[in-house]
Amino acid sequence: GTNFWAMNNLTKLLVLALFLNLMLTTVNGLICLDLLGLILLPLGCDKIDGDFDVSELSESDLTKFSQIVDIAGNLLLEASGSITALDTFSSLINVDGSIVIQNNDLLESVLLPGLQHIAGSVILEGNQNLGSIDFGSVTIISEHILISGAGLTEIKLNKLIGIGEDSVAGTLLNISNMPLLNTLELDLIESITGNVVIENNLLSSISLPKLNILNGDLLINNNGLLSDISLIELNQVDGDLSISGNEQLTNLNLLELTHVDGVLSIGGNELLTDLNLMNLVNINGALDIIGNSNVPIIDLPSLEVAENIEILGNSKLGSVLLNGLSTVTGNIHIGDIDSGSLEIVIDNLLSVGDLVVENILNLSQIEFLSLSTVAGDLLIQESNIESPLEFPLLGEIFGNLDISNIQGLVGVVFDVLENVTGNVTILDNDSVNIIELPNLLRIDGNLNIQLLNVMINVDTLLPKLISVEGSVDVCDSNGCCDSISPLFSETCQLNEKCAIENGCLDCGFDGECETCFDNFTLTNGWCFNCEIFGNCTFITDGPPLSESDPESDPGTISGSGSESDLIVDNEKREIREENAYYDLVTVNSGTLVFVNSHVTISNGIILNESNLELVESEITLNSDLLSSNSNLKMDDKSQLNISGCIDGELSVEISVTSNEDSTVNLINHDNCNQGKIEYILTRLVEDNCFEDEVAETGDGLNLVTKNVCGEEFLMLKIFIPIGICVVAIVFMIIGYISITRRKKKVILGIRSNLNNVMDFDTTTSEEASSVNTS
């Protein structure tokens, strides 16, 4: 070895001559030398210890390096104005750095056929006349490959088996913008750790027959003459897989692909007829199959999971078969099919975000037999459908349900659908005469339904509907609508009044707007049951009357069964009744509100962790109130008269709504043991001149509002015990008078019969004593 370390500061040297040193194998030092006018290496010197920059050398100079076997640094050729071919390193086997060949206007070829290993990257770009690259013996490139050039016609990497073994992030194989490149053969490569980009070339074929795992993206896009892609061993792509815009592509072989960790996009391949994705199991991103004009079938029998699915603009598509699909965490969008007949069969899917099917010329079949939940919108629009639309297990839609502008559709059937959190729209379907929503309970938006050539009403279509938060328009072909806006927030019960605006009775056909619970019927705004109350024609402007007494006062119910139970279970119910009668009122984990009501309850009120509210109402309870952790709220214009007892735990809150002196007779109980009761006073009108207090006595509980600013205040109270005492005294006086008169008669008897004075007197004394005792 020769050591020139002492000359490390030397920057320019005309000639360095080393010759006849037969054992010399390495040359060290001269690290600052910029220009070597002439280098003569001895026979047998085969290693460059560091970077080797040949940019300033001529082609004749390069011939002196044919024996170099190893370059310990980078091989650099940049902006050379004289070199046309880099082909003199015939012995070079190893480069411990990178090969960087850039911006060499005259360079036509890079031929390193004996090179086997590159520890860094291969970067060849900006060489506008470069036509061929031969790295035919290279097996490992540890970092990146970036090759571009408008004049490239041939790239040989025939023995390459691995790229990116040093786990370098980013794009590791980029073959782009080479319009003259015809073939790319990477026949031995088995794995790539990084991204592969092959774009904007005129390649006719791409062959990576042994590629098994790609730890990055694979993008094969916009190669105008590409007809064949052979990826027959590819099993896993840990990024995106995109094969798009290859207008001449006819053969795509991805039979072994099972897993794509990103987006799988196949689009704009106009001649492609077969996807060959039979073994694909999992897509952690989206599946986009868009604009492949000649694909007749999308059959992915093994696919179980995808994030989103978009199948759009495949104009000759006849079948979408995804029978293994069970989970879509995002949305499904299928549409824009303008020829032929399409069947969609996704029988094992359980849930989806948005489900959109639209703009299909002829939809012969649509099956989602296992779908139970749509987390977004369900939209089926602007299509022709030959068969009824059925979703037999769909129970909830957490968005909008919109089925509109469907030609040929005869029926819409959702057997178990209960809740829709958005709007329900079934409109402009020219042949629909059947809509079955037998279990639909709640709609949080608007309801808008139209059936052509069929007369309809709400109850017929929606027998269990409880709540519609928005407007309701249910119309026939003549525009006659059964409209309730808004539909009552809760289903009306017996003897409850329901507000109706623009009801269906104005539409001119036989039928009724039945909007009451279960078997109750709505007439003149009231819910009743004909079986209980008799002939329906006797209903007037008030609660139902009995058949036996049609002329009785509205609100009076007579006959057997005239009183019913009121049950509020896990809901809020509002009652507005001028005169109503209930047998038993039960509230379980709910809220019952009486507003401007006069109600009589016969057999008790049961509150179980619930709320009872009175707003300007009078409730008469002829029995007990049983409470478990419940609340009673009432204003100072309400009364609750209880002839029985209060049992359990009850919180009573009284709201004071005015500054007038007032008394609320809250409870009137007959000396019974009442439960644990807590009282809260809430003054809604602030005024320092008024104070409120609750006064509890044996006869009642009174709210007293005092005017502390004036000279007097008013306290209203009924003294029932005093009244009872007065009545008792009156009866005693009457009894005394009666006894006195009888004594007078006894004395007269004595005078008339003196012979029996003693016996008679004794008897009379005993009788008088007995009367006095009474």
RABELLIN-V672374 format. One record per backbone hydrogen bond with DSSP energy under -1.0 kcal/mol. NH is the residue of the N-H (numbers start at 0). CO is the residue of the C=O. Records with the same first field share a line. If there is no record, write none. Layout:
BEGIN
NH = CO ; CO
END
This chain:
BEGIN
1 = 25
3 = 27
6 = 3
7 = 4
9 = 6
12 = 34
15 = 37
17 = 39
23 = 20
27 = 1
29 = 3
32 = 29
33 = 10
36 = 12
39 = 15
44 = 41
47 = 69
49 = 47
51 = 73
53 = 75
56 = 53
61 = 57
63 = 60
64 = 61
67 = 64
68 = 45
69 = 45
70 = 93
71 = 47
72 = 49
74 = 97
75 = 51
76 = 99
78 = 101
85 = 108
89 = 87
92 = 68
93 = 68
94 = 116
95 = 70
96 = 72
98 = 120
99 = 74
100 = 122
101 = 76
102 = 124
107 = 83
108 = 83
109 = 131
110 = 85
111 = 133
114 = 111
115 = 92
116 = 92
117 = 139
118 = 94
119 = 96
121 = 143
122 = 98
123 = 145
124 = 100
129 = 126
130 = 107
131 = 107
132 = 153
133 = 109
134 = 155
137 = 134
138 = 115
139 = 115
140 = 161
141 = 117
142 = 119
144 = 171
145 = 121
146 = 173
147 = 123
151 = 148
152 = 130
153 = 130
155 = 132
159 = 156
160 = 138
161 = 138
162 = 190
163 = 140
165 = 141
166 = 163
171 = 194
172 = 194
173 = 144
174 = 196
175 = 146
176 = 198
180 = 177
183 = 204
185 = 206
189 = 160
190 = 160
191 = 212
192 = 162
193 = 191
194 = 169
195 = 216
196 = 172
197 = 218
198 = 174
199 = 220
201 = 177
203 = 181
205 = 227
206 = 183
207 = 229
210 = 207
211 = 189
212 = 189
213 = 235
214 = 191
215 = 213
217 = 239
218 = 195
219 = 241
220 = 197
221 = 243
225 = 222
226 = 203
227 = 203
228 = 250
229 = 205
230 = 252
233 = 230
234 = 211
235 = 211
236 = 258
237 = 213
240 = 262
241 = 217
242 = 264
243 = 219
244 = 266
246 = 244
248 = 245
249 = 226
250 = 226
252 = 228
256 = 253
257 = 234
258 = 234
259 = 281
260 = 236
261 = 238
263 = 285
264 = 240
265 = 287
266 = 242
267 = 289
271 = 268
279 = 276
280 = 257
281 = 257
282 = 304
283 = 259
284 = 261
286 = 307
287 = 263
288 = 309
289 = 265
290 = 311
294 = 291
297 = 318
299 = 320
303 = 280
304 = 280
305 = 326
306 = 284
308 = 330
309 = 286
310 = 332
311 = 288
312 = 334
314 = 312
316 = 313
317 = 295
318 = 295
319 = 342
320 = 297
321 = 344
324 = 321
325 = 303
326 = 303
328 = 305
329 = 306
331 = 353
332 = 308
333 = 355
334 = 310
335 = 357
336 = 358
341 = 361
342 = 317
343 = 364
344 = 319
345 = 366
349 = 325
351 = 372
352 = 329
354 = 376
355 = 331
356 = 378
357 = 333
358 = 380
360 = 336
362 = 383
363 = 341
364 = 341
366 = 343
371 = 349
372 = 349
373 = 395
374 = 351
375 = 352
377 = 399
378 = 354
379 = 401
380 = 356
381 = 403
383 = 359
384 = 406
385 = 362
388 = 410
390 = 412
394 = 371
395 = 371
396 = 418
397 = 373
400 = 422
401 = 377
402 = 424
403 = 379
404 = 426
406 = 382
411 = 433
412 = 388
413 = 435
417 = 394
418 = 394
419 = 441
420 = 396
421 = 398
423 = 445
424 = 400
425 = 447
426 = 402
431 = 428
432 = 409
433 = 409
435 = 411
439 = 436
440 = 417
441 = 417
442 = 466
443 = 419
444 = 421
446 = 470
447 = 423
448 = 472
449 = 425
450 = 474
460 = 456
461 = 457
464 = 461
465 = 440
466 = 440
468 = 442
469 = 444
472 = 446
474 = 448
475 = 479
478 = 475
481 = 473
482 = 480 ; 501
494 = 526
495 = 492
497 = 524
505 = 502
506 = 503
513 = 511
516 = 491
519 = 516
520 = 527
522 = 525
525 = 522
526 = 495
527 = 520
531 = 528
532 = 528
533 = 529
537 = 534
538 = 535
541 = 539
551 = 548
555 = 552
561 = 558
565 = 583
567 = 585
569 = 587
572 = 590
574 = 592
579 = 597
581 = 599
582 = 563
584 = 603
585 = 565
586 = 605
587 = 567
588 = 607
590 = 570
591 = 610
592 = 572
593 = 612
594 = 574
595 = 614
597 = 576
598 = 617
599 = 579
600 = 619
601 = 581
602 = 582
604 = 623
605 = 584
606 = 625
607 = 586
608 = 627
610 = 589
611 = 630
612 = 591
613 = 632
614 = 593
617 = 596
618 = 638
619 = 598
620 = 640
621 = 600
624 = 644
625 = 604
626 = 646
627 = 606
629 = 648
630 = 609
631 = 650
632 = 611
633 = 652
634 = 613
635 = 654
637 = 634
638 = 616
640 = 618
642 = 620
643 = 622
646 = 624
649 = 675
650 = 629
651 = 677
652 = 631
653 = 679
654 = 633
655 = 681
665 = 663 ; 700
670 = 668
674 = 645
677 = 649
679 = 651
681 = 653
683 = 655
689 = 686
690 = 705
692 = 703
694 = 701
696 = 699
701 = 694
703 = 692
705 = 690
707 = 688 ; 705
719 = 717
722 = 718
723 = 719
724 = 720
725 = 721
726 = 722
727 = 723
728 = 724
729 = 725
730 = 726
731 = 727
732 = 728
733 = 729
734 = 730
735 = 731
736 = 732
737 = 733
738 = 734
739 = 735
740 = 736
741 = 737
742 = 738
743 = 739
744 = 740
745 = 741
746 = 742
747 = 743
748 = 744
749 = 745
750 = 746
751 = 747
752 = 748
756 = 753
759 = 755
760 = 756
761 = 757
762 = 758
763 = 759
764 = 760
765 = 761
766 = 762
767 = 763
768 = 764
769 = 765
770 = 766
771 = 767
772 = 768
773 = 769
END
